[in-house]
Amino acid sequence: MKLLLSETIEGQDYLFDLYYIIVDEREVGTLVYRHAGEEDVYYEGHIGYHIDEEYRGNNYAYQACLLFQDIMPCSSCIITCSPDNTASLKTIEKLGCEYIETCPIPPSHKKKFTPNETIKRRYLLKKKGDCL
């Protein structure tokens, strides 16, 4: 498995790196790293991942996050997920992330999420070898 930086996307109020998750020369999903301060990624997190449906159940998100830990541009990152997203929770737990809190998504941030997403669990992922 490898992460392949596809592009860096810059907008008026955001900057993120989009990586393809490659397994056996096939793209199986994506990992996004959001370059932003704590306030900007409070509900979205620094790291987001998506595995295409046909490749789910193979721990690819977990493996991609392990690879990303080696190249993280900071000593720690925030990962968030909805409490009902069992697959993402399993990935986060397997990574050994530190639970921070569960918080409601305020109306000012709702446009970035689906109508069903009303709360987020926040976790801290530390760079390999770093202690805070």
Backbone as JSON, one array per atom type, in Angstrom:
{
  "sequence": "MKLLLSETIEGQDYLFDLYYIIVDEREVGTLVYRHAGEEDVYYEGHIGYHIDEEYRGNNYAYQACLLFQDIMPCSSCIITCSPDNTASLKTIEKLGCEYIETCPIPPSHKKKFTPNETIKRRYLLKKKGDCL",
  "N": [[0.85, -1.18, 0.0], [0.38, 2.3, -0.65], [0.55, 5.88, -0.27], [-0.37, 8.37, -2.47], [0.3, 11.55, -3.34], [-2.07, 13.49, -4.74], [-3.0, 16.11, -5.29], [-2.69, 19.5, -4.13], [-5.07, 21.5, -2.79], [-6.26, 24.71, -2.87], [-8.28, 27.14, -1.48], [-10.3, 30.04, -0.85], [-10.62, 30.09, 1.94], [-9.4, 27.74, 2.79], [-7.06, 24.99, 2.71], [-5.89, 22.04, 1.47], [-4.4, 18.76, 1.27], [-4.73, 16.18, -1.03], [-4.66, 12.78, -1.07], [-4.26, 9.77, -2.89], [-5.18, 6.52, -2.02], [-3.43, 3.73, -2.59], [-3.47, 0.39, -3.54], [-1.92, -2.45, -4.62], [-1.52, -1.25, -7.13], [-4.03, -0.18, -7.6], [-6.45, 2.36, -7.13], [-7.99, 2.72, -4.11], [-9.27, 4.42, -2.45], [-9.35, 7.6, -0.71], [-7.33, 9.93, 1.15], [-7.43, 12.81, 3.08], [-5.67, 15.67, 4.05], [-6.14, 18.37, 6.02], [-4.88, 21.54, 6.06], [-4.95, 23.51, 8.58], [-5.83, 25.64, 11.33], [-6.66, 24.96, 14.79], [-9.3, 25.9, 15.28], [-10.49, 25.9, 12.72], [-10.59, 23.21, 12.03], [-12.06, 21.99, 13.92], [-14.51, 20.55, 13.94], [-14.38, 19.08, 11.58], [-11.88, 17.9, 11.51], [-8.31, 17.34, 11.02], [-7.56, 15.22, 9.45], [-9.15, 13.24, 7.04], [-10.79, 10.42, 5.62], [-11.7, 8.17, 3.0], [-12.93, 5.18, 1.83], [-13.5, 3.39, -1.08], [-16.55, 1.72, -1.72], [-16.44, -1.0, -2.63], [-14.0, -1.85, -1.64], [-14.02, -1.79, 1.06], [-13.66, -2.96, 4.47], [-11.16, -4.03, 4.61], [-9.26, -2.87, 6.18], [-8.03, -0.63, 5.06], [-8.25, 2.16, 5.46], [-7.19, 2.43, 8.02], [-4.55, 1.46, 7.55], [-3.69, 3.42, 5.74], [-3.73, 5.7, 7.35], [-1.71, 4.99, 9.15], [0.51, 5.06, 7.43], [0.41, 7.78, 6.82], [1.02, 8.9, 9.29], [3.77, 8.83, 9.35], [4.52, 10.92, 7.73], [3.24, 13.16, 8.59], [2.78, 16.66, 8.89], [2.88, 17.84, 11.35], [3.04, 17.51, 14.96], [0.79, 16.33, 16.02], [-2.59, 15.5, 15.12], [-6.06, 16.21, 14.55], [-8.75, 13.95, 14.41], [-12.02, 13.39, 13.43], [-15.3, 11.96, 13.93], [-18.64, 10.8, 13.31], [-20.68, 9.54, 15.94], [-22.16, 7.28, 15.18], [-20.78, 6.13, 13.12], [-19.51, 3.38, 12.69], [-17.4, 1.97, 11.36], [-15.43, 3.96, 11.02], [-14.97, 4.64, 13.69], [-13.85, 2.23, 14.61], [-11.47, 2.25, 13.15], [-10.21, 4.53, 14.2], [-9.95, 3.8, 16.91], [-8.27, 1.58, 16.63], [-5.99, 2.84, 15.72], [-5.13, 3.93, 18.04], [-5.83, 6.41, 18.94], [-6.31, 9.3, 21.01], [-9.12, 9.98, 22.89], [-10.92, 13.0, 22.87], [-13.33, 14.61, 23.1], [-16.95, 14.7, 22.84], [-19.04, 16.58, 20.82], [-21.69, 18.88, 19.95], [-22.57, 19.83, 16.6], [-22.49, 23.11, 15.65], [-25.02, 25.36, 14.3], [-23.76, 27.15, 12.53], [-21.81, 25.65, 11.28], [-23.07, 23.59, 10.0], [-23.47, 23.39, 7.21], [-21.33, 22.03, 6.13], [-21.73, 19.39, 6.57], [-23.72, 16.34, 6.42], [-27.33, 16.27, 6.74], [-27.96, 14.41, 8.74], [-25.79, 14.37, 10.39], [-25.11, 15.47, 13.46], [-23.61, 15.57, 15.75], [-20.16, 15.29, 16.75], [-17.42, 13.16, 17.43], [-14.31, 13.77, 18.82], [-10.85, 13.19, 18.3], [-7.38, 12.7, 19.09], [-4.59, 12.2, 17.12], [-1.36, 11.17, 17.3], [1.84, 11.91, 15.95], [4.02, 9.35, 14.82], [6.32, 8.24, 17.21], [6.34, 10.64, 18.58], [5.72, 12.38, 21.61], [3.4, 14.04, 23.62]],
  "CA": [[0.0, 0.0, 0.0], [1.09, 3.57, -0.63], [-0.21, 7.11, -0.43], [0.13, 9.14, -3.61], [-0.24, 12.91, -3.3], [-2.72, 13.82, -6.0], [-2.96, 17.55, -5.48], [-2.95, 20.4, -3.02], [-6.18, 22.34, -3.22], [-6.31, 25.93, -2.07], [-9.43, 28.0, -1.69], [-10.24, 31.32, -0.13], [-10.46, 29.88, 3.38], [-8.98, 26.38, 3.08], [-5.92, 24.41, 2.0], [-5.75, 20.65, 1.86], [-3.69, 17.81, 0.41], [-5.54, 15.0, -1.37], [-3.84, 11.6, -1.37], [-4.91, 8.54, -3.3], [-4.75, 5.31, -1.32], [-3.14, 2.78, -3.66], [-3.19, -0.99, -3.15], [-1.69, -3.27, -5.82], [-1.68, -0.36, -8.3], [-5.42, 0.26, -7.74], [-6.9, 3.37, -6.19], [-9.08, 2.15, -3.32], [-9.9, 5.47, -1.67], [-8.6, 8.85, -0.56], [-7.06, 10.5, 2.46], [-7.3, 14.26, 2.98], [-5.07, 16.37, 5.19], [-6.55, 19.78, 6.0], [-3.92, 22.46, 6.69], [-5.75, 24.54, 9.22], [-5.69, 25.76, 12.76], [-7.59, 24.21, 15.64], [-10.69, 26.37, 15.11], [-11.0, 25.52, 11.4], [-10.78, 21.76, 11.91], [-12.66, 21.54, 15.17], [-15.56, 19.56, 13.67], [-14.01, 18.25, 10.42], [-10.61, 17.23, 11.75], [-7.23, 17.54, 10.05], [-7.49, 14.05, 8.58], [-10.37, 12.56, 6.64], [-10.51, 9.33, 4.7], [-12.84, 7.52, 2.36], [-12.59, 3.95, 1.1], [-14.56, 3.03, -2.01], [-17.39, 0.66, -1.14], [-16.01, -2.37, -2.97], [-12.75, -2.17, -0.96], [-14.18, -1.66, 2.5], [-13.5, -4.17, 5.25], [-9.79, -4.52, 4.48], [-8.4, -2.02, 7.03], [-7.25, 0.29, 4.23], [-8.2, 3.49, 6.1], [-6.22, 2.28, 9.11], [-3.2, 1.37, 6.99], [-3.37, 4.72, 5.15], [-3.41, 6.6, 8.46], [-0.38, 4.61, 9.64], [1.47, 5.63, 6.49], [0.39, 9.24, 6.95], [1.69, 9.27, 10.53], [5.2, 9.0, 9.07], [4.76, 12.15, 6.97], [2.42, 14.25, 9.13], [3.56, 17.88, 9.01], [2.78, 18.38, 12.7], [3.23, 16.45, 15.95], [-0.48, 15.67, 16.26], [-3.7, 15.92, 14.28], [-7.4, 15.87, 15.01], [-9.62, 13.14, 13.56], [-13.37, 13.39, 13.99], [-16.27, 11.09, 13.27], [-19.96, 10.73, 13.93], [-20.74, 8.39, 16.85], [-22.76, 6.11, 14.55], [-19.92, 5.65, 12.04], [-18.81, 2.26, 13.33], [-16.15, 1.66, 10.67], [-14.45, 4.99, 11.34], [-14.63, 4.48, 15.11], [-12.92, 1.1, 14.73], [-10.17, 2.71, 12.62], [-9.66, 5.47, 15.17], [-9.55, 3.04, 18.08], [-7.13, 0.75, 16.25], [-4.85, 3.75, 15.64], [-4.73, 4.32, 19.39], [-6.07, 7.85, 19.13], [-6.77, 9.74, 22.32], [-10.44, 10.62, 22.85], [-10.92, 14.35, 23.42], [-14.67, 14.98, 23.52], [-18.09, 14.63, 21.91], [-19.62, 17.92, 20.81], [-22.69, 19.14, 18.92], [-22.15, 20.7, 15.49], [-23.32, 24.31, 15.7], [-25.67, 25.73, 13.03], [-22.82, 27.86, 11.64], [-20.96, 24.67, 10.59], [-23.92, 22.51, 9.46], [-23.4, 23.29, 5.75], [-20.23, 21.14, 5.76], [-22.07, 18.02, 6.96], [-25.04, 15.86, 6.0], [-28.37, 16.61, 7.73], [-27.96, 13.44, 9.83], [-24.64, 14.59, 11.27], [-25.43, 16.52, 14.43], [-22.54, 15.61, 16.75], [-18.88, 14.7, 16.34], [-16.45, 12.72, 18.43], [-12.99, 14.32, 18.45], [-9.73, 12.37, 18.75], [-6.03, 13.19, 18.8], [-3.67, 11.23, 16.54], [0.0, 11.67, 17.45], [2.83, 11.46, 14.98], [4.79, 8.24, 15.34], [7.53, 8.6, 17.91], [6.18, 11.9, 19.33], [4.95, 12.38, 22.86], [2.96, 15.4, 23.96]],
  "C": [[0.89, 1.23, 0.0], [0.09, 4.71, -0.72], [0.43, 7.89, -1.55], [-0.52, 10.51, -3.56], [-0.78, 13.26, -4.67], [-2.62, 15.3, -6.28], [-3.12, 18.26, -4.15], [-3.99, 21.4, -3.52], [-6.29, 23.53, -2.27], [-7.52, 26.75, -2.47], [-9.27, 29.26, -0.88], [-10.0, 31.12, 1.36], [-10.07, 28.43, 3.72], [-7.76, 26.0, 2.23], [-5.86, 22.95, 2.44], [-5.01, 19.84, 0.8], [-4.59, 16.6, 0.21], [-4.59, 13.88, -1.79], [-4.73, 10.48, -1.88], [-4.33, 7.42, -2.46], [-4.65, 4.23, -2.38], [-2.79, 1.42, -3.08], [-3.06, -1.81, -4.43], [-2.01, -2.48, -7.09], [-3.12, 0.07, -8.57], [-5.71, 1.34, -6.71], [-8.11, 2.81, -5.45], [-9.8, 3.21, -2.49], [-9.01, 6.7, -1.61], [-8.38, 9.18, 0.92], [-6.84, 11.99, 2.23], [-6.63, 14.77, 4.24], [-5.42, 17.85, 5.05], [-5.52, 20.61, 6.76], [-4.74, 23.58, 7.32], [-5.47, 24.55, 10.71], [-6.77, 25.0, 13.48], [-9.05, 24.62, 15.4], [-11.28, 25.88, 13.79], [-11.28, 24.03, 11.27], [-11.46, 21.15, 13.14], [-13.67, 20.41, 14.94], [-15.2, 18.61, 12.52], [-12.76, 17.41, 10.67], [-9.57, 17.6, 10.7], [-7.24, 16.44, 9.0], [-8.89, 13.51, 8.3], [-10.01, 11.46, 5.66], [-11.81, 8.75, 4.17], [-12.31, 6.31, 1.61], [-13.78, 3.62, 0.2], [-15.27, 1.76, -1.53], [-16.87, -0.76, -1.42], [-14.73, -2.81, -2.26], [-12.85, -2.08, 0.55], [-14.04, -3.01, 3.19], [-12.11, -4.76, 5.19], [-8.78, -3.72, 5.3], [-7.57, -1.02, 6.23], [-7.18, 1.69, 4.84], [-7.18, 3.47, 7.23], [-4.8, 2.27, 8.58], [-2.76, 2.7, 6.37], [-3.0, 5.72, 6.25], [-2.05, 6.27, 9.08], [0.71, 5.17, 8.73], [1.55, 7.14, 6.65], [1.08, 9.7, 8.23], [3.19, 9.51, 10.31], [5.5, 10.33, 8.39], [3.93, 13.33, 7.48], [3.28, 15.49, 9.31], [3.52, 18.52, 10.4], [2.9, 17.2, 13.69], [1.94, 15.71, 16.29], [-1.55, 16.28, 15.37], [-5.01, 15.51, 14.93], [-8.09, 15.01, 13.95], [-10.99, 13.17, 14.23], [-14.23, 12.36, 13.26], [-17.61, 11.18, 14.0], [-20.01, 9.48, 14.8], [-21.34, 7.13, 16.22], [-21.94, 5.56, 13.38], [-18.99, 4.57, 12.61], [-17.46, 1.97, 12.68], [-15.07, 2.68, 11.02], [-14.03, 4.91, 12.81], [-13.65, 3.33, 15.32], [-11.53, 1.49, 14.24], [-9.49, 3.59, 13.65], [-9.17, 4.74, 16.42], [-8.32, 2.19, 17.79], [-5.85, 1.58, 16.14], [-4.34, 4.17, 17.01], [-4.9, 5.8, 19.65], [-6.61, 8.12, 20.53], [-8.11, 10.46, 22.17], [-10.34, 11.99, 23.51], [-12.3, 14.69, 23.97], [-15.7, 14.64, 22.45], [-18.78, 15.99, 21.98], [-20.66, 18.07, 19.7], [-22.11, 20.03, 17.83], [-23.06, 21.92, 15.51], [-23.91, 24.64, 14.33], [-24.71, 26.4, 12.04], [-21.92, 26.9, 10.85], [-21.76, 23.57, 9.89], [-23.78, 22.33, 7.95], [-22.3, 22.33, 5.28], [-20.56, 19.67, 5.99], [-23.44, 17.63, 6.42], [-26.06, 16.22, 7.08], [-28.38, 15.66, 8.94], [-26.81, 13.64, 10.81], [-24.94, 15.77, 12.19], [-24.38, 16.63, 15.53], [-21.3, 14.93, 16.19], [-18.1, 14.27, 17.57], [-15.09, 13.19, 17.94], [-11.9, 13.48, 19.1], [-8.42, 13.03, 18.35], [-5.19, 12.03, 18.28], [-2.28, 11.84, 16.63], [0.9, 11.1, 16.37], [3.65, 10.33, 15.6], [6.07, 8.76, 16.0], [7.43, 9.9, 18.73], [5.37, 11.67, 20.59], [4.58, 13.83, 23.15], [2.91, 15.56, 25.46]]
}
